[in-house]
Amino acid sequence: MRVLWVCNIMLPVIAQALSQEYSVREGWLSGILGRYLETENGAELSAADVTDSAASPGGRQQGAETAAALTLGIAFPVAPGREELSQRLQLGSYKKEVACYGFAEDLEHPERYDSAMEARFLQILEDFQPDMVHIFGTEFPHGYACAKVFHRPERTLVGLQGLCISCADNYMADLPENVQNSRTLRDILKKDSIRQQQEKFYQRAENEKKLLLSVGHVTGRTTFDKTISLEINPSLVYHTMNETMRPQFYSGCWEIEKTVPGEIFISQGDYPLKGFHYLLQAMQEILQNCPEAHIKVAGISVLGVNGIKSRIKISAYGKYLRRLILKNRLEGKVRVLGNLSAEEMKREYLSAQIFVCPSAVENSPNSVAEGQLLGVPVAASRTGGIPDVVKDGVSGLLFEKGNIHELAACVSRILTDKQLAKELSASERKTAAKLYNGENNYQKLIEIYQSIE
């Protein structure tokens, strides 16, 4: 079976082989690719290869049943000048050959559809001759370009990640009206105000709709993504499949004695949808219960705190966050860490007393999954697909989206109740071991491919 993967990024293992810089986003995809690369020759494993395994992405339990003869090609966006990349690369410890293809896409403006991509995908399809196309995500226009050219909906599978229409509808995340309408010099010059950002998501949602109407199969993992995708295209065949996280998160275990007292970790906070402002608004109540509470945020900073030059580049949302920090007297209580590697993220998870996901909407965020695998107590918004992966009071605590008092109460409970934190940690690890078991997820993927074939 020949399957072409269409990805949103150049995956790290490919970038390393090409000596290119790479993104650590979409680590779950690296996890499933790693499982493929560890399957000898892409064919069935012998009985001698089958071992009992824990929830590791490279485990081989039931290997003879999960592995199938599979030839993989991977297409991904590349830097200008490398659009014609077509190369067979030896990847993984077994040096398995994978056909790799580059295509041009304006990632700075993913709301724009460029029909020129269709010609490139036609070249890729003619060269690789896939039996099936697997498109990961609906967020970028290249998915629709490939599906349109392949024109075999019965052999086209889309893996649901986030859903642009829900992101657009929830983008403002209860921001005050004056903040929604505000613009800084940076926003004007880049044509990227908060209102314009929301409109771009609505434009992306149109391409997402076209993609889902042009394919026959989707994989998803929550009631939320199943409902939305089938509302768009009731004829879709929906396949349930969980994701496999980056390998770093399958080892190590959170221990409360090794955490920094009061440390709150969140994975992103650079645009309204991620709800950083909710947590900042809740901090006054949290500090009343836990005076040593403080926040660490992974990802790029939008706070403009590194001198005049960075303040000139500040967005309206960043300016609002700064006002909240000053208003709530949180100077010295918030630290933005910048983009982190998987190992750096893992260290931050393990040093924190709690991981918080305050987003206005999510499907099933990888950040929550990674925290649960390590056993970091999680508090998250009751929104989107999160209730499918976080059972309130068992594998985390849930609060109503945007309710800062409930958010503060959940965070305070975990920060001040060591026994509760330990119980949540133990339960999370058991839940995550089942949901994100790499061997089971790889077996399910192969079963889906076989059912489509």
BELDA-V201932 format. One record per backbone hydrogen bond with DSSP energy under -1.0 kcal/mol. NH is the residue of the N-H (numbers start at 1). CO is the residue of the C=O. E is the energy in kcal/mol with one decimal. If there is no record, write none. Layout:
nh={NH & NH}
co={CO & CO}
e={E & E}
//
This chain:
nh={3 & 4 & 5 & 6 & 7 & 14 & 15 & 16 & 17 & 18 & 20 & 29 & 30 & 31 & 32 & 33 & 34 & 35 & 36 & 37 & 38 & 39 & 42 & 43 & 49 & 50 & 56 & 59 & 63 & 65 & 66 & 67 & 70 & 71 & 73 & 74 & 75 & 76 & 78 & 82 & 85 & 87 & 89 & 91 & 95 & 96 & 98 & 99 & 100 & 101 & 102 & 103 & 107 & 109 & 112 & 117 & 118 & 120 & 121 & 122 & 123 & 124 & 125 & 126 & 127 & 128 & 129 & 131 & 132 & 133 & 134 & 135 & 136 & 137 & 143 & 145 & 146 & 147 & 148 & 149 & 150 & 151 & 155 & 156 & 157 & 158 & 159 & 160 & 167 & 168 & 169 & 170 & 173 & 175 & 180 & 181 & 188 & 189 & 190 & 192 & 197 & 198 & 199 & 200 & 201 & 202 & 203 & 204 & 205 & 206 & 207 & 208 & 209 & 210 & 211 & 212 & 213 & 214 & 216 & 217 & 218 & 219 & 220 & 226 & 227 & 228 & 229 & 230 & 231 & 232 & 233 & 236 & 237 & 239 & 241 & 249 & 250 & 254 & 258 & 259 & 260 & 263 & 264 & 265 & 266 & 274 & 275 & 279 & 280 & 281 & 282 & 286 & 287 & 288 & 289 & 290 & 293 & 294 & 295 & 296 & 297 & 298 & 299 & 311 & 312 & 313 & 314 & 319 & 320 & 321 & 322 & 323 & 324 & 325 & 326 & 327 & 328 & 329 & 330 & 333 & 335 & 337 & 338 & 345 & 346 & 347 & 348 & 349 & 350 & 351 & 352 & 353 & 354 & 355 & 356 & 357 & 360 & 369 & 370 & 371 & 372 & 373 & 374 & 376 & 379 & 380 & 381 & 382 & 383 & 385 & 386 & 388 & 389 & 390 & 393 & 394 & 395 & 397 & 399 & 403 & 404 & 407 & 408 & 409 & 410 & 411 & 412 & 413 & 414 & 415 & 416 & 417 & 421 & 422 & 423 & 424 & 425 & 426 & 427 & 428 & 429 & 430 & 431 & 432 & 433 & 434 & 435 & 436 & 441 & 442 & 443 & 444 & 445 & 446 & 447 & 448 & 449 & 450 & 451 & 452 & 453}
co={71 & 132 & 73 & 134 & 75 & 11 & 11 & 12 & 13 & 14 & 15 & 26 & 26 & 27 & 28 & 29 & 30 & 31 & 32 & 33 & 34 & 36 & 39 & 40 & 46 & 47 & 54 & 56 & 60 & 62 & 62 & 63 & 42 & 1 & 3 & 99 & 5 & 101 & 103 & 79 & 82 & 100 & 98 & 96 & 92 & 91 & 89 & 72 & 87 & 74 & 85 & 76 & 105 & 106 & 109 & 114 & 115 & 116 & 117 & 118 & 119 & 120 & 121 & 122 & 123 & 124 & 125 & 2 & 2 & 155 & 4 & 157 & 6 & 159 & 140 & 141 & 142 & 143 & 144 & 145 & 146 & 147 & 152 & 153 & 133 & 217 & 135 & 219 & 163 & 164 & 165 & 166 & 170 & 172 & 176 & 177 & 184 & 185 & 186 & 187 & 193 & 194 & 195 & 196 & 197 & 198 & 199 & 200 & 201 & 202 & 203 & 204 & 205 & 206 & 207 & 208 & 209 & 211 & 153 & 156 & 237 & 158 & 239 & 222 & 223 & 224 & 225 & 226 & 227 & 228 & 229 & 233 & 216 & 218 & 220 & 246 & 247 & 374 & 255 & 256 & 351 & 260 & 294 & 354 & 296 & 271 & 272 & 275 & 276 & 277 & 278 & 282 & 283 & 284 & 285 & 286 & 290 & 262 & 333 & 264 & 335 & 266 & 338 & 307 & 308 & 309 & 311 & 315 & 316 & 317 & 318 & 319 & 320 & 321 & 322 & 323 & 324 & 326 & 325 & 330 & 295 & 297 & 299 & 341 & 342 & 343 & 344 & 345 & 346 & 347 & 348 & 263 & 263 & 377 & 265 & 379 & 273 & 365 & 366 & 367 & 368 & 369 & 370 & 371 & 355 & 397 & 357 & 399 & 381 & 362 & 383 & 385 & 386 & 386 & 396 & 391 & 391 & 378 & 380 & 400 & 402 & 403 & 404 & 405 & 406 & 407 & 408 & 409 & 410 & 411 & 412 & 413 & 417 & 418 & 419 & 420 & 421 & 422 & 423 & 424 & 425 & 426 & 427 & 428 & 429 & 430 & 431 & 432 & 437 & 438 & 439 & 440 & 441 & 442 & 443 & 444 & 445 & 446 & 447 & 448 & 449}
e={-2.4 & -2.4 & -3.4 & -2.4 & -2.8 & -1.0 & -2.5 & -2.8 & -1.3 & -1.7 & -3.1 & -1.3 & -1.0 & -1.8 & -1.8 & -2.3 & -2.5 & -1.5 & -1.7 & -2.7 & -1.5 & -1.3 & -1.9 & -1.9 & -1.6 & -1.2 & -2.1 & -1.5 & -1.5 & -1.2 & -1.7 & -2.3 & -1.2 & -3.0 & -2.3 & -3.1 & -3.0 & -2.1 & -1.7 & -1.9 & -2.0 & -2.6 & -2.6 & -3.0 & -1.7 & -2.1 & -2.5 & -1.6 & -3.0 & -2.6 & -2.5 & -1.5 & -1.5 & -1.3 & -2.0 & -1.9 & -1.5 & -1.1 & -2.5 & -2.0 & -1.7 & -2.2 & -2.8 & -2.2 & -2.0 & -2.8 & -2.4 & -2.6 & -1.6 & -2.1 & -3.2 & -3.1 & -2.6 & -2.3 & -1.4 & -2.0 & -2.4 & -2.3 & -2.6 & -1.7 & -2.8 & -2.4 & -2.4 & -1.3 & -2.9 & -1.9 & -3.2 & -2.9 & -2.0 & -2.8 & -2.2 & -1.6 & -1.1 & -1.8 & -2.3 & -1.7 & -2.2 & -2.6 & -2.3 & -2.3 & -2.6 & -2.0 & -2.2 & -2.2 & -1.5 & -1.8 & -2.2 & -2.4 & -2.1 & -1.1 & -1.3 & -2.4 & -2.3 & -2.0 & -2.4 & -2.5 & -1.9 & -1.2 & -1.7 & -1.4 & -2.3 & -2.4 & -2.2 & -1.8 & -2.3 & -2.0 & -2.1 & -2.1 & -1.5 & -1.7 & -2.3 & -1.9 & -2.5 & -3.0 & -2.7 & -1.8 & -1.8 & -3.2 & -1.8 & -1.3 & -3.4 & -2.2 & -2.7 & -2.3 & -2.2 & -1.9 & -2.4 & -1.3 & -2.1 & -2.2 & -1.5 & -1.9 & -3.0 & -1.2 & -1.1 & -2.5 & -2.4 & -2.4 & -3.4 & -2.8 & -2.6 & -2.2 & -2.4 & -1.6 & -2.0 & -1.0 & -1.1 & -2.4 & -1.9 & -2.3 & -2.2 & -1.9 & -2.1 & -2.3 & -2.3 & -3.1 & -2.4 & -1.2 & -3.2 & -2.8 & -1.9 & -3.5 & -1.4 & -2.8 & -2.4 & -2.0 & -1.9 & -2.6 & -2.4 & -1.4 & -1.1 & -2.1 & -1.3 & -2.8 & -2.4 & -2.5 & -2.9 & -1.7 & -3.0 & -2.1 & -2.6 & -2.5 & -1.6 & -2.7 & -2.3 & -2.4 & -2.1 & -3.0 & -1.7 & -1.9 & -2.0 & -1.5 & -1.8 & -2.0 & -2.8 & -2.5 & -2.2 & -2.4 & -1.9 & -2.4 & -1.2 & -2.4 & -2.5 & -2.1 & -2.5 & -2.4 & -2.6 & -2.4 & -1.8 & -2.4 & -1.9 & -1.5 & -2.3 & -2.3 & -2.3 & -2.8 & -2.2 & -2.3 & -2.1 & -2.7 & -1.9 & -1.4 & -2.3 & -3.2 & -2.0 & -1.0 & -2.4 & -2.7 & -2.4 & -2.2 & -2.5 & -2.3 & -2.2 & -2.3 & -2.2 & -2.3 & -2.5 & -2.6 & -2.1 & -1.9 & -2.4}
//
